């Protein structure tokens, strides 16, 4: 599934709609890109990200690893896009 892109809202005469940055939107990214290594079945480094509460608990770590250093996912194995990384950054900063 492609990353959400800013789109033009035809009803608002061309106003740009920004990608969502609430915890539910970031959880959707985590479920697609992170939980194979940080979910119920496997918790690499003891980190689990498969619920809103766990994502909130680990928000600073997610921001550091996925946005600042871009070390996660390892070798970008799950194909996190720059737009998704920006969504995570915006979510973290808005908390």
C-alpha positions as CSV (number, residue, x, y, z in Angstrom):
1,X,0.0,0.0,0.0
2,X,1.5,3.3,-1.0
3,X,2.2,6.0,1.6
4,X,-0.4,8.7,1.9
5,X,0.4,11.7,-0.1
6,X,-0.9,15.3,0.3
7,X,-3.8,15.5,-2.1
8,X,-5.9,18.3,-3.4
9,X,-9.3,18.6,-1.9
10,X,-11.6,19.4,-4.8
11,X,-14.4,20.6,-2.5
12,X,-12.1,23.2,-0.9
13,X,-10.9,24.8,-4.2
14,X,-7.5,23.2,-4.2
15,X,-6.7,23.2,-0.5
16,X,-4.0,20.7,0.3
17,X,-4.9,18.0,2.8
18,X,-1.9,16.9,4.9
19,X,-1.4,13.2,5.8
20,X,-2.8,12.4,9.2
21,X,-0.5,12.4,12.2
22,X,-2.7,11.1,14.9
23,X,-1.6,8.0,16.8
24,X,-4.0,5.8,14.8
25,X,-2.4,6.9,11.5
26,X,1.1,6.2,12.9
27,X,-0.1,2.9,14.3
28,X,-1.2,2.0,10.7
29,X,2.4,2.7,9.5
30,X,3.8,0.7,12.4
31,X,1.6,-2.3,11.6
32,X,2.8,-2.3,8.0
33,X,6.4,-1.4,8.6
34,X,7.4,-2.4,12.2
35,X,5.5,-5.1,13.9
36,X,7.1,-8.0,12.1
37,X,10.1,-7.3,14.4
38,X,8.3,-5.3,17.1
39,X,4.9,-7.1,17.6
40,X,3.2,-9.8,19.6
41,X,5.2,-12.6,18.0
42,X,8.6,-11.0,18.2
43,X,10.0,-8.0,20.2
44,X,13.5,-7.2,18.9
45,X,15.4,-5.3,21.6
46,X,12.3,-5.7,23.9
47,X,10.3,-3.1,21.9
48,X,6.7,-3.7,21.0
49,X,4.7,-1.3,18.8
50,X,1.5,-3.1,17.9
51,X,-0.9,-1.0,19.9
52,X,-1.6,2.7,20.4
53,X,-0.5,2.5,24.0
54,X,2.8,0.8,23.2
55,X,3.5,3.2,20.4
56,X,2.9,6.2,22.7
57,X,5.1,4.6,25.4
58,X,7.9,4.2,22.8
59,X,7.3,7.4,20.9
60,X,10.8,9.0,21.6
61,X,12.5,5.8,20.6
62,X,10.5,5.5,17.4
63,X,11.2,9.1,16.5
64,X,14.9,8.7,17.2
65,X,15.3,5.4,15.3
66,X,12.9,6.0,12.4
67,X,13.3,9.7,11.8
68,X,16.5,11.1,13.3
69,X,19.0,8.3,12.6
70,X,16.8,6.4,10.0
71,X,18.4,3.2,11.4
72,X,15.0,1.5,11.6
73,X,13.8,-0.6,9.9
74,X,17.2,-2.2,9.5
75,X,18.4,-1.5,5.9
76,X,14.9,-0.1,5.4
77,X,13.8,-3.7,4.8
78,X,10.1,-2.8,4.9
79,X,10.4,0.2,2.6
80,X,9.5,3.1,4.9
81,X,9.0,6.1,2.7
82,X,10.2,9.6,3.4
83,X,6.6,10.7,3.6
84,X,5.9,8.1,6.3
85,X,9.0,9.2,8.2
86,X,7.7,12.8,8.0
87,X,4.4,11.7,9.4
88,X,6.1,10.0,12.3
89,X,8.1,13.2,12.9
90,X,5.0,15.4,12.8
91,X,3.2,13.0,15.2
92,X,6.0,13.0,17.6
93,X,6.5,16.8,17.6
94,X,2.7,17.4,18.1
95,X,2.5,15.2,21.2
